[in-house]
Amino acid sequence: MPDSMKGRTAMPPMANTRNGTAAAFVDRDGGSGARLEDLLAKVRHRIGIIAATALAAVATGCAGVAPPPATSLRIIAFNDFHGHIERAASLAGAIRELRRGHANVAVVAAGDLVGASPPGVVALA
């Protein structure tokens, strides 16, 4: 037995657990494997330092990248068209006029595009 192992008793890997960490050995006097846990704590600490350093390096590298230029968007919205075909040409003309001179345009409708009764029609007589 090497001198470094004197005073320790080999145990099965999961024979002694503390906080979910398996102790691979215990001291001859029945120690809890605290030295192994200290070693694992140091390893976790070093991994944290490496991760923080890597994150800082990535963040520093991204700092030199310019943000994309701002883009404007014109939103044209209408409601309650109710399927009035006779008004479609005037609606299309109004949308065409509102789009003019703008590169980015979104035309949206919030509802009641088809159906419903046109004005002047009595549903229940």
C-alpha positions as CSV (number, residue, x, y, z in Angstrom):
1,M,0.0,0.0,0.0
2,P,1.4,3.4,-0.9
3,D,2.2,5.8,1.9
4,S,-0.4,8.3,0.6
5,M,-3.1,5.7,1.3
6,K,-2.0,4.7,4.8
7,G,-4.7,5.5,7.3
8,R,-7.5,5.2,4.9
9,T,-9.9,2.4,4.3
10,A,-11.2,1.9,0.7
11,M,-15.0,1.9,0.5
12,P,-17.4,1.2,-2.3
13,P,-18.1,4.4,-4.2
14,M,-21.6,5.0,-2.8
15,A,-21.0,3.6,0.7
16,N,-20.7,7.0,2.4
17,T,-22.7,9.9,1.0
18,R,-23.1,13.4,2.2
19,N,-25.1,16.1,0.3
20,G,-25.4,13.7,-2.6
21,T,-21.6,13.4,-3.1
22,A,-20.1,9.9,-2.7
23,A,-17.1,9.7,-0.5
24,A,-14.6,7.3,-2.1
25,F,-12.7,6.7,1.2
26,V,-13.0,7.5,4.9
27,D,-10.3,7.9,7.5
28,R,-9.4,4.9,9.6
29,D,-11.0,6.7,12.6
30,G,-14.4,6.8,10.8
31,G,-14.1,10.3,9.2
32,S,-16.9,11.5,6.9
33,G,-14.9,12.1,3.8
34,A,-14.7,15.8,4.4
35,R,-11.4,16.0,2.6
36,L,-13.0,14.7,-0.6
37,E,-15.8,17.3,-0.2
38,D,-13.3,20.0,0.3
39,L,-11.5,18.9,-2.9
40,L,-14.9,18.9,-4.8
41,A,-15.7,22.4,-3.4
42,K,-12.3,23.7,-4.8
43,V,-13.0,22.1,-8.2
44,R,-16.5,23.7,-8.3
45,H,-14.9,27.1,-7.3
46,R,-12.3,26.8,-10.1
47,I,-15.0,25.8,-12.7
48,G,-16.9,28.9,-11.6
49,I,-13.9,31.1,-12.1
50,I,-13.3,29.6,-15.5
51,A,-16.9,30.1,-16.5
52,A,-16.9,33.8,-15.3
53,T,-13.7,34.4,-17.3
54,A,-15.1,32.9,-20.4
55,L,-18.3,34.9,-20.1
56,A,-16.3,38.1,-19.6
57,A,-14.2,37.3,-22.7
58,V,-17.3,36.8,-24.8
59,A,-19.0,39.9,-23.5
60,T,-15.8,42.0,-24.2
61,G,-15.7,40.6,-27.7
62,C,-19.3,41.5,-28.3
63,A,-18.8,45.1,-27.0
64,G,-17.1,46.1,-30.3
65,V,-20.0,45.0,-32.4
66,A,-22.2,47.9,-33.4
67,P,-26.0,47.4,-33.0
68,P,-28.0,47.2,-36.1
69,P,-29.5,50.5,-37.3
70,A,-33.0,51.3,-36.1
71,T,-35.8,50.5,-38.5
72,S,-39.1,52.3,-38.7
73,L,-42.4,50.4,-39.2
74,R,-45.7,52.0,-40.2
75,I,-48.7,49.9,-39.0
76,I,-52.0,50.5,-40.8
77,A,-54.9,48.9,-39.0
78,F,-58.6,48.8,-39.7
79,N,-61.7,47.1,-38.1
80,D,-65.3,46.3,-38.9
81,F,-65.1,46.0,-42.6
82,H,-68.1,43.6,-42.5
83,G,-67.6,42.3,-46.0
84,H,-68.7,45.5,-47.7
85,I,-67.4,44.7,-51.2
86,E,-68.7,48.1,-52.4
87,R,-66.2,49.8,-50.0
88,A,-63.2,47.6,-50.9
89,A,-61.9,50.0,-53.7
90,S,-61.9,53.0,-51.4
91,L,-60.2,51.0,-48.6
92,A,-57.5,49.8,-51.0
93,G,-56.9,53.3,-52.2
94,A,-56.6,54.6,-48.6
95,I,-54.1,51.8,-47.8
96,R,-52.1,52.5,-50.9
97,E,-51.9,56.2,-50.0
98,L,-50.8,55.4,-46.4
99,R,-48.1,53.0,-47.7
100,R,-46.6,55.6,-50.1
101,G,-43.1,56.7,-49.1
102,H,-42.6,54.0,-46.4
103,A,-40.4,51.0,-46.9
104,N,-41.7,48.9,-44.0
105,V,-45.5,48.7,-43.7
106,A,-47.8,46.2,-41.9
107,V,-51.5,46.2,-42.7
108,V,-53.5,44.5,-40.0
109,A,-57.2,44.0,-39.4
110,A,-58.6,43.4,-35.9
111,G,-61.8,41.7,-36.8
112,D,-65.3,41.7,-38.2
113,L,-64.0,41.5,-41.8
114,V,-66.7,39.1,-43.2
115,G,-70.3,39.0,-42.3
116,A,-72.5,41.1,-40.1
117,S,-75.3,43.2,-41.6
118,P,-74.6,46.3,-43.7
119,P,-76.0,49.5,-42.2
120,G,-79.7,50.1,-43.0
121,V,-80.7,46.4,-43.0
122,V,-83.1,45.4,-40.3
123,A,-82.3,41.9,-39.2
124,L,-85.5,41.4,-37.3
125,A,-88.6,42.9,-38.8
